[in-house]
């Protein structure tokens, strides 16, 4: 009991100590209460704003680009999700540590990464690696390096690769159209990015999505006119021909004769848009649309059409091509041999330069020029493809005789492969020029009348003789189908004039004759070796591509061999009517065979 008594006496001796201690406790409590009030009431809005400024961010939500599809909805260009790795150099504590941890996962050398970080120390955003697969990016972000972040984006992928590259084109690393239809319809394909409010931790990683501020809007899809099956077929055959003949390049266009839609458009050499680091920029040109050339003898059908429509010639007209050459001023125009007196059909069959020149020289220059102009030579086709060329169709008040003569067989003007194909739709559509389209038509588009239907019908029959025995394009024939077309072999023009040993081989035609479904033009540039004529080099490619196309399009044959007789369908009349037989009689003959 003694100690307690001593303690009580001490408390009574110093009462102010007790009061001081209790006062300090109450003061501390009061300060704590005040601080709570200050934080939760007086400065709540300010502090909340400051906190959100450090943890809440508005993030961009990338929108994927619209797909490019073929006419049957097969994908030609699609967008796949990827992640780009970026860094804020100002947040990097130790460059050497960052280099050591990031170089290998990012597939970069230590030196390159170190240099990039040192050169960007005053910046707040620097890409380290673009378009990584999500799994690879996740491994990089898991390293938890200060200042390193991921950005969700989309990367373009092209399933058809080099087969459709020249038509589809490609985008840059920021998903903006750079070539082809990707560029032509960039505004249509581009999506609209969205925005969202997110919460981030001190390392800058998103830990929670709080609110969508603006929904992203995907780009719109487009359907091209091409049929991917026909595109593969055309690409395979053109590539094989260019390789076989050691040619410099090649182009092929296949049109729907009835609608003007481009069913296939291919070039050689090509490139793979999925491997842009390996692209040879000289291969980027869409030669079928951007490269011009003199069309040579493929213009003779138009010359004959102009002659018939002038009223000075008809199907029975005779042209004397003797002695196989023609002097025009100081120039000499030659045929392969002396064809003597020939009619218009034979002129086309044998491809007589002398005959075509004599016809042109007997006409008003305006009549020939007008026919070429009406089929849009010297103008672009209106396809809308970036960089499309319109070729050249000169107009003169006073034509020299040699200029008019050479124009009649395709020299002195220039066209593209697509232009030439469009011009031949006139023969397939009873004198109507079909507008060209690289997009799928949802409804029919009327043609433009440029030639009398009787003239067009006469010309298509003449062109059929080119592919039959005795013509220059027999290798363009297609089993079970009637084919019409024209060969062309053109000397290439250089700075020093026409080159004697460099050629462009051409074949332009259509099938089937009874009811044309496709028009095709094949161009082989500078074939080497013994074969260089259009009928030897380009015509076989036409045959293989058109044969496959007619089968894939389920087009009925219009030429059959039965009992060693050729049955030919004409103007959509059945074989029975053509042969003068009844269906029953035809079946009996077939059974007896």
C-alpha positions as CSV (number, residue, x, y, z in Angstrom):
1,X,0.0,0.0,0.0
2,X,2.9,2.3,0.5
3,X,3.8,2.8,-3.2
4,X,0.2,3.7,-4.0
5,X,0.2,6.4,-1.4
6,X,3.4,7.8,-2.8
7,X,1.8,7.9,-6.4
8,X,-1.3,9.7,-5.2
9,X,0.8,12.2,-3.4
10,X,2.8,12.8,-6.6
11,X,-0.4,13.4,-8.7
12,X,-1.7,15.8,-6.1
13,X,1.7,17.6,-6.1
14,X,1.7,18.1,-9.9
15,X,-2.0,18.5,-11.2
16,X,-0.9,20.6,-14.2
17,X,0.9,17.6,-15.8
18,X,-2.3,15.6,-16.0
19,X,-4.2,18.5,-17.5
20,X,-1.4,19.1,-20.0
21,X,-1.5,15.5,-21.1
22,X,-5.2,15.4,-21.5
23,X,-5.2,18.7,-23.3
24,X,-2.7,17.4,-25.8
25,X,-4.8,14.3,-26.4
26,X,-7.9,16.4,-27.0
27,X,-5.9,18.8,-29.3
28,X,-4.7,15.9,-31.3
29,X,-8.2,14.5,-31.6
30,X,-9.5,18.0,-32.6
31,X,-6.8,18.3,-35.3
32,X,-7.6,14.8,-36.6
33,X,-11.3,15.7,-36.8
34,X,-10.5,19.0,-38.5
35,X,-8.3,17.2,-41.0
36,X,-11.1,14.7,-41.7
37,X,-13.5,17.6,-42.3
38,X,-11.0,19.3,-44.5
39,X,-10.4,16.2,-46.6
40,X,-14.0,15.0,-46.8
41,X,-15.9,18.2,-46.9
42,X,-14.0,21.4,-47.6
43,X,-11.4,20.1,-50.2
44,X,-13.3,17.0,-51.3
45,X,-13.9,18.1,-54.8
46,X,-10.3,19.4,-55.4
47,X,-8.7,16.3,-53.9
48,X,-11.0,14.0,-55.8
49,X,-10.1,15.8,-59.0
50,X,-6.4,15.5,-58.3
51,X,-6.8,11.8,-57.5
52,X,-8.6,11.1,-60.7
53,X,-6.1,13.0,-62.7
54,X,-3.4,10.6,-61.4
55,X,-5.4,7.4,-61.9
56,X,-8.1,8.0,-64.6
57,X,-7.3,8.2,-68.3
58,X,-9.2,8.5,-71.5
59,X,-8.1,5.7,-73.8
60,X,-8.6,5.5,-77.6
61,X,-10.5,2.4,-78.7
62,X,-9.3,1.4,-82.1
63,X,-11.9,0.5,-84.7
64,X,-11.2,-2.3,-87.2
65,X,-11.1,-1.5,-90.9
66,X,-13.8,-2.8,-93.1
67,X,-13.2,-6.0,-95.0
68,X,-12.5,-6.2,-98.8
69,X,-14.4,-9.2,-100.2
70,X,-14.7,-10.8,-103.6
71,X,-18.1,-11.0,-105.3
72,X,-18.8,-14.3,-103.5
73,X,-17.9,-12.9,-100.0
74,X,-14.5,-14.5,-100.0
75,X,-12.1,-12.4,-97.9
76,X,-9.4,-10.4,-99.7
77,X,-8.4,-8.1,-96.9
78,X,-9.2,-8.4,-93.2
79,X,-8.0,-6.8,-90.0
80,X,-6.6,-8.8,-87.1
81,X,-6.0,-7.5,-83.5
82,X,-2.4,-6.7,-82.6
83,X,-0.6,-4.8,-79.8
84,X,2.0,-2.1,-80.2
85,X,4.6,-1.7,-77.4
86,X,5.5,1.9,-76.5
87,X,7.5,3.6,-73.8
88,X,7.6,6.9,-72.0
89,X,11.3,7.6,-71.7
90,X,10.8,10.1,-68.9
91,X,9.5,7.3,-66.7
92,X,12.5,5.1,-67.2
93,X,14.6,4.9,-64.1
94,X,17.6,3.1,-65.5
95,X,18.2,2.8,-69.3
96,X,20.6,-0.1,-68.9
97,X,18.2,-2.1,-66.9
98,X,15.4,-1.4,-69.5
99,X,17.7,-2.4,-72.3
100,X,18.7,-5.6,-70.6
101,X,15.1,-6.7,-70.0
102,X,13.5,-5.6,-73.2
103,X,15.9,-6.1,-76.1
104,X,15.5,-9.9,-76.5
105,X,11.7,-10.0,-76.1
106,X,11.4,-7.1,-78.6
107,X,13.8,-8.8,-81.0
108,X,16.1,-5.7,-81.0
109,X,19.8,-5.3,-80.5
110,X,21.0,-3.8,-77.2
111,X,22.7,-1.0,-79.2
112,X,19.6,-0.1,-81.2
113,X,17.3,0.0,-78.2
114,X,19.7,2.0,-76.1
115,X,20.2,4.5,-78.8
116,X,16.4,4.9,-79.3
117,X,15.9,5.5,-75.6
118,X,18.8,8.0,-75.3
119,X,17.6,10.0,-78.4
120,X,14.1,10.2,-77.0
121,X,14.6,11.2,-73.4
122,X,12.7,14.5,-73.8
123,X,9.7,12.8,-75.3
124,X,6.8,11.1,-73.6
125,X,5.8,8.6,-76.3
126,X,8.0,6.4,-78.4
127,X,7.1,3.2,-80.2
128,X,9.4,0.3,-79.4
129,X,7.6,-2.4,-81.5
130,X,4.6,-2.2,-83.7
131,X,1.9,-4.8,-84.3
132,X,3.0,-7.7,-82.1
133,X,0.7,-10.7,-81.7
134,X,-1.3,-10.3,-78.4
135,X,0.5,-13.2,-76.8
136,X,4.0,-11.8,-77.5
137,X,3.0,-8.4,-76.3
138,X,1.6,-9.8,-73.1
139,X,5.0,-11.4,-72.3
140,X,6.7,-8.1,-72.8
141,X,4.3,-6.2,-70.6
142,X,4.6,-8.9,-67.9
143,X,8.2,-7.8,-67.4
144,X,6.8,-4.8,-65.6
145,X,9.4,-2.3,-66.9
146,X,8.7,1.2,-65.8
147,X,7.2,3.4,-68.6
148,X,6.4,0.5,-70.9
149,X,2.9,0.2,-72.2
150,X,0.8,-1.6,-74.8
151,X,-1.6,-0.1,-77.4
152,X,-4.3,-2.2,-79.0
153,X,-4.4,-1.8,-82.7
154,X,-5.3,-3.7,-85.9
155,X,-3.1,-5.0,-88.6
156,X,-4.2,-5.8,-92.2
157,X,-3.9,-9.3,-93.5
158,X,-4.4,-10.4,-97.1
159,X,-5.5,-14.1,-97.5
160,X,-5.0,-14.1,-101.3
161,X,-1.5,-12.6,-101.0
162,X,0.2,-11.9,-104.3
163,X,-2.7,-13.3,-106.4
164,X,-4.9,-10.2,-105.8
165,X,-2.2,-7.8,-104.6
166,X,-2.3,-5.3,-107.5
167,X,-6.0,-4.9,-107.3
168,X,-6.6,-4.9,-103.5
169,X,-3.4,-3.0,-102.6
170,X,-2.3,-2.5,-99.0
171,X,-2.3,-0.2,-96.0
172,X,0.6,1.4,-94.1
173,X,1.5,0.6,-90.5
174,X,-1.1,3.1,-89.3
175,X,-3.8,1.2,-91.3
176,X,-4.2,3.9,-93.9
177,X,-4.7,2.9,-97.5
178,X,-1.6,3.2,-99.7
179,X,-2.3,1.3,-102.9
180,X,-5.1,-0.2,-104.9
181,X,-8.6,-0.4,-103.7
182,X,-7.4,0.1,-100.1
183,X,-6.4,3.6,-101.2
184,X,-9.4,4.3,-103.6
185,X,-11.9,3.4,-100.9
186,X,-9.9,4.4,-97.8
187,X,-12.6,6.8,-96.5
188,X,-15.2,4.0,-96.8
189,X,-13.1,1.3,-95.2
190,X,-11.8,3.4,-92.3
191,X,-13.5,3.0,-89.0
192,X,-14.2,5.7,-86.4
193,X,-12.2,5.2,-83.2
194,X,-14.0,5.2,-79.9
195,X,-13.0,6.5,-76.4
196,X,-13.3,5.0,-72.9
197,X,-12.5,6.1,-69.4
198,X,-10.1,3.7,-67.6
199,X,-8.4,3.5,-64.2
200,X,-4.6,2.9,-64.2
201,X,-2.2,1.9,-61.5
202,X,1.0,3.7,-60.7
203,X,2.8,1.7,-63.4
204,X,0.3,2.9,-66.0
205,X,-1.4,-0.4,-66.5
206,X,-5.2,-0.5,-67.0
207,X,-6.8,-2.1,-64.0
208,X,-10.4,-1.3,-64.7
209,X,-12.6,0.0,-67.5
210,X,-14.9,2.6,-66.0
211,X,-17.0,4.0,-68.7
212,X,-17.5,4.1,-72.5
213,X,-17.4,7.7,-73.7
214,X,-17.8,7.0,-77.4
215,X,-18.5,3.7,-79.1
216,X,-16.0,2.8,-81.9
217,X,-17.5,2.3,-85.4
218,X,-16.1,-0.3,-87.7
219,X,-15.4,0.5,-91.3
220,X,-17.8,-0.6,-94.0
221,X,-17.1,-3.7,-96.1
222,X,-16.8,-3.6,-99.9
223,X,-17.4,-6.4,-102.4
224,X,-15.1,-6.3,-105.4
225,X,-16.3,-7.6,-108.8
226,X,-13.6,-10.2,-109.0
227,X,-14.3,-13.9,-108.5
228,X,-11.4,-15.3,-106.4
229,X,-11.6,-18.6,-108.2
230,X,-11.1,-16.9,-111.6
231,X,-8.4,-14.7,-110.1
232,X,-6.4,-17.7,-109.0
233,X,-6.8,-19.3,-112.4
234,X,-5.8,-16.2,-114.3
235,X,-2.8,-15.6,-112.0
236,X,-1.5,-19.2,-112.4
237,X,-1.7,-19.2,-116.2
238,X,-0.2,-15.8,-116.6
239,X,2.7,-16.5,-114.3
240,X,3.4,-19.8,-116.1
241,X,3.4,-18.1,-119.5
242,X,5.7,-15.3,-118.4
243,X,8.1,-17.9,-117.0
244,X,7.9,-20.2,-120.0
245,X,8.6,-17.5,-122.5
246,X,11.2,-15.6,-120.4
247,X,9.1,-12.5,-120.7
248,X,9.7,-9.2,-118.9
249,X,6.1,-8.9,-117.6
250,X,2.5,-9.7,-118.3
251,X,-1.1,-8.6,-117.7
252,X,-4.5,-10.2,-118.0
253,X,-8.0,-8.8,-117.7
254,X,-11.2,-10.9,-117.7
255,X,-14.5,-9.0,-117.9
256,X,-18.1,-10.1,-117.6
257,X,-19.2,-9.3,-121.1
258,X,-22.8,-8.6,-120.1
259,X,-22.1,-6.3,-117.1
260,X,-18.6,-4.9,-117.5
261,X,-17.5,-6.2,-114.1
262,X,-13.9,-7.2,-113.8
263,X,-13.9,-10.9,-113.0
264,X,-10.1,-11.2,-112.8
265,X,-7.2,-8.8,-113.1
266,X,-3.6,-10.0,-112.7
267,X,-0.1,-8.9,-113.4
268,X,3.4,-10.3,-113.4
269,X,5.6,-9.8,-111.6
270,X,3.6,-9.5,-108.4
271,X,4.4,-9.0,-104.7
272,X,3.1,-10.3,-101.3
273,X,1.5,-7.5,-99.3
274,X,1.8,-9.6,-96.1
275,X,5.6,-9.4,-96.3
276,X,6.2,-5.7,-97.0
277,X,9.9,-5.7,-96.0
278,X,10.6,-7.9,-99.1
279,X,8.5,-5.9,-101.6
280,X,10.4,-4.7,-104.7
281,X,8.8,-1.4,-105.4
282,X,9.1,-1.8,-109.2
283,X,6.5,-4.6,-108.9
284,X,3.9,-2.4,-107.3
285,X,2.5,-1.1,-110.6
286,X,-0.9,-2.4,-111.6
287,X,0.3,-2.8,-115.2
288,X,-3.2,-3.7,-116.5
289,X,-4.5,-0.3,-115.6
290,X,-1.5,2.0,-115.4
291,X,0.8,0.9,-118.2
292,X,0.1,1.9,-121.8
293,X,1.2,0.3,-125.1
294,X,0.4,0.4,-128.8
295,X,-2.3,-2.2,-129.4
296,X,-1.3,-3.3,-132.9
297,X,-3.5,-5.5,-134.9
298,X,-6.1,-5.8,-132.1
299,X,-7.4,-2.4,-133.5
300,X,-8.2,-3.9,-137.0
301,X,-11.7,-5.0,-136.0
302,X,-12.5,-1.4,-135.0
303,X,-11.1,-0.2,-138.3
304,X,-13.4,-2.6,-140.2
305,X,-16.3,-1.5,-138.1
306,X,-15.7,2.1,-139.0
307,X,-15.4,1.2,-142.7
308,X,-18.8,-0.6,-142.6
309,X,-20.5,2.2,-140.7
310,X,-19.1,4.8,-143.1
311,X,-21.2,3.2,-145.9
312,X,-18.2,2.8,-148.2
313,X,-17.8,-0.9,-147.4
314,X,-20.0,-3.9,-146.8
315,X,-19.4,-7.6,-146.2
316,X,-18.9,-8.3,-149.9
317,X,-16.3,-5.6,-150.4
318,X,-13.0,-6.7,-151.9
319,X,-9.6,-5.1,-151.1
320,X,-6.6,-5.7,-153.4
321,X,-3.5,-6.2,-151.1
322,X,-1.2,-7.1,-154.0
323,X,1.8,-7.2,-154.1
324,X,1.9,-7.7,-150.3
325,X,3.2,-4.3,-149.5
326,X,2.1,-0.6,-149.8
327,X,4.2,2.5,-150.2
328,X,2.9,5.5,-148.3
329,X,5.3,8.4,-148.9
330,X,8.7,7.2,-147.9
331,X,7.4,4.4,-145.8
332,X,6.5,0.8,-146.7
333,X,3.7,-1.2,-145.0
334,X,4.0,-4.9,-145.4
335,X,2.0,-8.1,-144.9
336,X,3.6,-11.5,-144.1
337,X,2.9,-12.5,-147.7
338,X,0.9,-11.4,-150.7
339,X,-2.8,-12.2,-149.9
340,X,-4.0,-10.7,-153.2
341,X,-7.7,-9.8,-153.4
342,X,-9.5,-10.4,-150.1
343,X,-12.8,-9.6,-148.4
344,X,-13.1,-8.0,-145.0
345,X,-13.4,-11.3,-143.2
346,X,-10.2,-12.6,-144.7
347,X,-8.5,-9.3,-143.9
348,X,-9.3,-10.0,-140.2
349,X,-8.4,-13.7,-140.5
350,X,-5.0,-13.1,-142.0
351,X,-4.4,-9.8,-140.2
352,X,-3.5,-7.8,-143.3
353,X,-1.8,-4.5,-142.6
354,X,-2.0,-3.5,-146.2
355,X,-5.7,-4.1,-146.4
356,X,-6.4,-2.2,-143.2
357,X,-4.2,0.7,-144.4
358,X,-6.0,0.9,-147.8
359,X,-9.3,1.0,-146.1
360,X,-8.2,3.8,-143.7
361,X,-6.7,5.9,-146.5
362,X,-10.0,5.6,-148.5
363,X,-12.0,7.0,-145.6
364,X,-12.3,10.4,-143.9
365,X,-9.9,10.5,-141.0
366,X,-12.7,11.7,-138.7
367,X,-14.7,8.5,-139.3
368,X,-11.8,6.3,-138.1
369,X,-10.9,8.6,-135.2
370,X,-14.6,8.8,-134.1
371,X,-15.0,5.0,-133.9
372,X,-11.9,4.7,-131.7
373,X,-13.0,7.6,-129.6
374,X,-16.6,6.2,-129.1
375,X,-15.1,3.0,-127.5
376,X,-13.3,5.3,-125.0
377,X,-9.8,5.0,-126.4
378,X,-7.8,7.9,-125.2
379,X,-9.9,8.1,-122.0
380,X,-9.8,6.2,-118.8
381,X,-12.4,3.6,-118.2
382,X,-13.9,5.3,-115.2
383,X,-13.0,2.4,-112.9
384,X,-11.8,4.8,-110.2
385,X,-8.6,2.9,-109.7
386,X,-5.8,5.2,-108.4
387,X,-3.3,6.1,-111.1
388,X,-5.4,4.7,-114.0
389,X,-4.1,5.9,-117.3
390,X,-6.3,7.0,-120.2
391,X,-3.8,6.2,-123.0
392,X,-3.4,8.4,-126.0
393,X,-5.7,8.9,-129.1
394,X,-4.2,11.8,-131.0
395,X,-6.5,14.1,-132.9
396,X,-5.2,16.2,-135.8
397,X,-6.9,18.6,-138.2
398,X,-4.6,17.4,-141.0
399,X,-3.7,13.8,-140.8
400,X,-0.7,12.6,-142.8
401,X,-1.3,9.5,-144.8
402,X,1.2,7.5,-142.9
403,X,-0.4,8.5,-139.6
404,X,-3.8,7.4,-140.7
405,X,-2.5,4.2,-142.2
406,X,-0.6,3.1,-139.1
407,X,-3.5,4.1,-136.9
408,X,-5.7,1.5,-138.7
409,X,-3.5,-1.3,-137.5
410,X,-2.9,0.0,-134.0
411,X,0.3,2.1,-134.1
412,X,0.3,5.8,-133.2
413,X,-2.0,5.4,-130.2
414,X,-1.7,3.9,-126.8
415,X,-4.1,2.0,-124.5
416,X,-4.1,0.0,-121.3
417,X,-5.0,-3.7,-121.0
418,X,-8.3,-2.7,-119.3
419,X,-9.2,-0.2,-122.0
420,X,-8.7,-2.8,-124.7
421,X,-10.9,-5.3,-122.9
422,X,-13.6,-2.7,-122.5
423,X,-13.4,-1.8,-126.2
424,X,-14.1,-5.5,-127.1
425,X,-17.3,-5.5,-125.0
426,X,-18.8,-3.6,-128.0
427,X,-18.7,-6.8,-130.1
428,X,-20.1,-8.9,-127.2
429,X,-23.1,-6.6,-126.6
430,X,-24.5,-6.0,-130.1
431,X,-22.7,-2.6,-130.4
432,X,-23.1,-1.4,-126.8
433,X,-20.0,-0.4,-124.8
434,X,-20.2,-1.8,-121.3
435,X,-19.0,0.5,-118.4
436,X,-16.2,-1.1,-116.5
437,X,-16.5,-1.8,-112.7
438,X,-14.1,-3.0,-110.1
439,X,-17.0,-3.3,-107.6
440,X,-19.8,-5.9,-107.7
441,X,-23.0,-4.7,-109.3
442,X,-26.2,-5.2,-107.4
443,X,-28.2,-4.2,-110.4
444,X,-27.7,-4.2,-114.1
445,X,-26.0,-1.2,-115.7
446,X,-27.1,-0.3,-119.3
447,X,-24.5,-0.2,-122.0
448,X,-23.7,2.8,-124.2
449,X,-24.6,2.4,-127.9
450,X,-21.6,3.1,-130.0
451,X,-22.0,0.8,-133.1
452,X,-24.9,-0.7,-135.1
453,X,-25.9,-4.1,-133.8
454,X,-25.6,-5.5,-137.4
455,X,-22.0,-4.2,-137.6
456,X,-21.1,-5.8,-134.2
457,X,-22.6,-9.1,-135.3
458,X,-20.7,-9.1,-138.5
459,X,-17.4,-8.3,-136.7
460,X,-17.9,-11.1,-134.1
461,X,-18.3,-13.6,-137.0
462,X,-15.2,-12.3,-138.6
463,X,-13.3,-12.5,-135.4
464,X,-14.3,-16.2,-135.0
465,X,-12.4,-17.0,-138.2
466,X,-9.2,-15.9,-136.5
467,X,-9.4,-18.8,-134.1
468,X,-10.4,-21.4,-136.7
469,X,-8.0,-23.2,-139.1
470,X,-6.1,-20.7,-141.3
471,X,-6.4,-17.9,-138.8
472,X,-3.6,-16.3,-136.7
473,X,-5.1,-17.3,-133.3
474,X,-5.9,-21.0,-133.6
475,X,-4.3,-21.6,-130.2
476,X,-6.9,-19.5,-128.5
477,X,-9.6,-22.0,-129.3
478,X,-11.6,-23.6,-126.4
479,X,-13.0,-27.1,-126.7
480,X,-16.8,-27.2,-127.0
481,X,-17.1,-23.4,-127.2
482,X,-17.1,-20.9,-130.1
483,X,-14.4,-18.3,-129.6
484,X,-13.8,-15.0,-131.4
485,X,-10.7,-12.8,-131.0
486,X,-7.8,-11.0,-132.5
487,X,-4.0,-11.5,-132.2
488,X,-1.5,-8.7,-132.0
489,X,2.2,-8.6,-132.2
490,X,3.7,-5.1,-131.6
491,X,7.2,-3.9,-132.0
492,X,8.2,-2.0,-128.8
493,X,9.0,1.7,-129.1
494,X,12.2,3.1,-127.5
495,X,14.0,6.4,-127.7
496,X,15.7,5.3,-130.9
497,X,12.5,4.2,-132.6
498,X,10.9,0.8,-132.9
499,X,13.0,-2.1,-131.7
500,X,13.4,-5.0,-134.2
501,X,13.8,-7.7,-131.5
502,X,11.5,-6.7,-128.7
503,X,7.8,-7.3,-128.9
504,X,4.5,-7.2,-127.1
505,X,2.3,-10.3,-127.7
506,X,-1.4,-9.7,-127.4
507,X,-4.7,-11.6,-127.7
508,X,-8.1,-10.0,-127.2
509,X,-11.3,-12.0,-127.5
510,X,-14.6,-13.2,-126.2
511,X,-16.6,-16.4,-125.7
512,X,-18.9,-18.1,-126.3
513,X,-19.8,-16.5,-129.7
514,X,-23.5,-17.5,-129.5
515,X,-24.0,-15.5,-126.3
516,X,-20.8,-13.9,-125.1
517,X,-20.2,-14.3,-121.4
518,X,-16.6,-13.2,-121.0
519,X,-14.2,-10.8,-122.6
520,X,-10.4,-11.3,-122.0
521,X,-7.2,-9.6,-123.0
522,X,-3.8,-11.2,-122.5
523,X,-0.5,-9.2,-122.8
524,X,3.0,-10.7,-122.6
525,X,5.7,-8.1,-122.6
526,X,9.1,-8.9,-124.3
527,X,8.8,-12.7,-124.7
528,X,12.2,-14.2,-125.5
529,X,13.0,-17.3,-127.5
530,X,11.7,-18.4,-130.9
531,X,8.0,-17.7,-130.1
532,X,6.9,-14.1,-129.8
533,X,3.8,-13.7,-131.9
534,X,0.5,-13.0,-130.1
535,X,-1.0,-16.2,-131.6
536,X,1.9,-18.2,-130.2
537,X,2.4,-16.6,-126.8
538,X,-0.8,-14.8,-125.6
539,X,-3.5,-17.0,-127.3
540,X,-2.8,-20.2,-125.4
541,X,-3.1,-18.3,-122.1
542,X,-6.5,-16.9,-123.3
543,X,-7.6,-20.4,-124.1
544,X,-6.8,-21.9,-120.7
545,X,-8.2,-19.0,-118.7
546,X,-11.4,-18.7,-120.7
547,X,-11.9,-22.5,-120.7
548,X,-11.7,-22.6,-116.9
549,X,-13.8,-19.5,-116.5
550,X,-16.6,-20.8,-118.7
551,X,-16.7,-24.0,-116.7
552,X,-16.6,-22.2,-113.3
553,X,-19.4,-19.9,-114.5
554,X,-21.4,-22.9,-115.6
555,X,-21.8,-21.6,-119.2
556,X,-23.3,-24.1,-121.6
557,X,-21.2,-25.2,-124.6
558,X,-22.2,-23.8,-128.0
559,X,-20.0,-26.1,-130.1
560,X,-20.2,-29.9,-129.9
561,X,-18.7,-32.7,-132.0
562,X,-21.3,-35.5,-132.7
563,X,-20.8,-38.3,-135.2
564,X,-17.8,-36.4,-136.7
565,X,-20.1,-33.4,-137.2
566,X,-19.7,-30.0,-135.5
567,X,-22.9,-28.8,-133.9
568,X,-22.9,-25.0,-133.5
569,X,-25.3,-22.9,-131.5
570,X,-26.1,-19.6,-133.0
571,X,-27.8,-16.6,-131.4
572,X,-29.1,-18.7,-128.5
573,X,-30.9,-21.1,-130.8
574,X,-30.6,-24.7,-129.6
575,X,-28.4,-27.2,-131.5
576,X,-31.4,-29.1,-132.8
577,X,-32.7,-26.0,-134.6
578,X,-29.3,-25.2,-136.1
579,X,-28.9,-28.7,-137.5
580,X,-32.5,-28.8,-138.7
581,X,-33.3,-31.8,-136.6
582,X,-36.0,-32.5,-134.0
583,X,-34.9,-33.3,-130.5
584,X,-36.1,-36.9,-131.0
585,X,-34.1,-37.3,-134.1
586,X,-31.1,-35.9,-132.4
587,X,-31.3,-38.3,-129.6
588,X,-31.7,-41.3,-132.0
589,X,-28.6,-40.2,-133.9
590,X,-26.7,-39.8,-130.6
591,X,-27.7,-43.3,-129.4
592,X,-26.7,-44.9,-132.7
593,X,-23.3,-43.3,-132.3
